Amino acid sequence: MLKKINHIGIAVNSLDEALPFYRDNLGMALEGIEEVAGQQVRVAMLEIGESKIELLEPTAPDSPVARFLEKNGSGIHHIAYEVEDIEAAIARLEGEGARMIDRTPRSGAHGALIAFIHPKSSNGVLTELCQAAH
């Protein structure tokens, strides 16, 4: 079902402040910055090998990422696994009793389809399924 780790999402207060460390100090290639209005975030996607680091900056004070930052501060927000067929993956997980935040896929960054698994079903880790745009 899982192909690879697609990305690790890191919540930050400011892309402008966080990006230089990953791009300049660590030498990661910046793939792009975009706003994902449906999730109320701006994201910067950085490449590292076959995986990515996704920096998440909230665009609204009541967004999920803003609430995460208020509660936890900057840090790892989620881990995203790439799947070939996100609808089949959701159905399989639900059939095995996993609690899904998203029972149907929604649009994510870079045209991907995404769905989140509730942390209560994944040992406290917010887990994202990600199907790349074709």
C-alpha positions in Angstrom: 0.0 0.0 0.0 2.7 2.5 0.9 5.3 3.4 -1.7 7.7 5.7 0.3 7.8 8.6 2.7 6.7 11.5 0.5 7.4 14.2 3.0 7.7 15.3 6.6 5.6 18.4 7.4 7.1 20.9 9.8 5.0 23.7 11.2 6.7 27.1 11.3 5.5 30.6 12.2 7.2 32.1 9.2 8.5 30.6 5.9 10.7 33.7 5.5 12.4 33.0 8.8 12.6 29.1 8.5 13.4 28.7 4.8 17.0 29.9 4.9 18.1 27.2 7.3 16.8 24.3 5.2 17.7 25.9 1.8 21.0 27.7 2.6 22.4 25.9 5.7 21.3 22.3 4.8 21.5 22.8 1.1 18.0 21.5 0.2 16.6 22.5 -3.2 13.5 24.6 -3.0 10.9 23.1 -5.2 8.4 25.9 -4.7 6.1 27.9 -2.4 2.4 27.9 -2.7 -0.7 28.7 -0.8 -3.2 25.9 -0.1 -6.3 27.9 0.7 -8.4 24.8 1.7 -5.9 24.0 4.5 -5.2 27.7 5.4 -1.4 27.3 4.9 1.5 28.5 2.7 3.9 25.7 2.0 7.5 25.6 1.0 8.5 22.2 -0.5 12.2 21.3 -0.3 13.8 18.2 -1.8 16.0 15.8 -0.1 16.7 12.6 -2.1 13.5 10.9 -3.0 11.6 12.6 -0.1 10.7 16.2 0.8 10.4 18.5 3.7 7.3 20.6 3.7 7.4 23.8 5.8 3.9 24.9 6.8 3.0 28.5 7.7 -0.6 29.2 8.8 -2.5 31.8 6.8 -5.3 32.2 9.4 -5.2 32.4 13.2 -7.8 29.6 13.6 -6.2 27.2 11.1 -5.2 23.7 12.2 -1.5 24.6 11.8 -1.9 27.8 13.8 -3.5 25.8 16.6 -0.7 23.3 16.4 1.9 26.1 16.7 0.0 27.7 19.6 -0.1 24.4 21.5 3.3 22.9 20.5 5.5 25.5 18.9 7.5 24.9 15.7 8.2 21.3 14.9 7.2 18.1 13.2 3.5 18.4 12.3 2.9 15.2 10.2 4.5 12.4 8.2 3.1 11.8 4.7 3.3 8.5 2.9 2.9 8.2 -0.8 0.3 5.7 -2.1 -0.6 4.7 -5.6 -4.4 4.7 -5.0 -5.5 6.9 -2.2 -9.2 5.8 -2.3 -8.2 2.1 -2.0 -5.8 3.0 0.9 -8.6 4.9 2.7 -11.0 2.0 2.2 -8.4 -0.5 3.5 -7.6 1.5 6.5 -11.2 2.1 7.4 -11.9 -1.6 6.9 -9.2 -2.4 9.4 -10.7 0.0 11.9 -8.5 3.1 11.5 -10.1 6.4 12.3 -9.8 8.8 9.3 -9.9 12.6 9.5 -10.6 12.6 5.7 -12.8 9.8 4.5 -12.6 11.1 1.0 -9.4 12.6 -0.6 -9.0 16.4 -0.8 -6.7 18.6 -2.7 -3.2 19.2 -1.3 -0.1 21.0 -2.4 1.3 20.5 -5.9 -2.0 19.0 -7.1 -1.7 15.9 -4.9 -4.7 14.1 -3.4 -4.4 13.8 0.3 -6.2 12.3 3.3 -5.2 12.3 7.0 -5.4 9.5 9.5 -6.3 10.5 13.0 -3.4 10.4 15.4 -5.4 8.2 17.7 -5.1 5.5 15.1 -1.4 6.0 14.4 0.2 6.1 17.8 -0.1 9.8 18.3 1.4 10.8 14.9 -0.7 12.8 12.4 -0.3 10.7 9.3 -1.0 11.8 5.8 -1.7 9.7 2.7 -0.6 11.4 -0.5 -1.3 10.4 -4.1 0.8 12.4 -6.6 -0.9 14.3 -9.4 -0.7 12.5 -12.7 
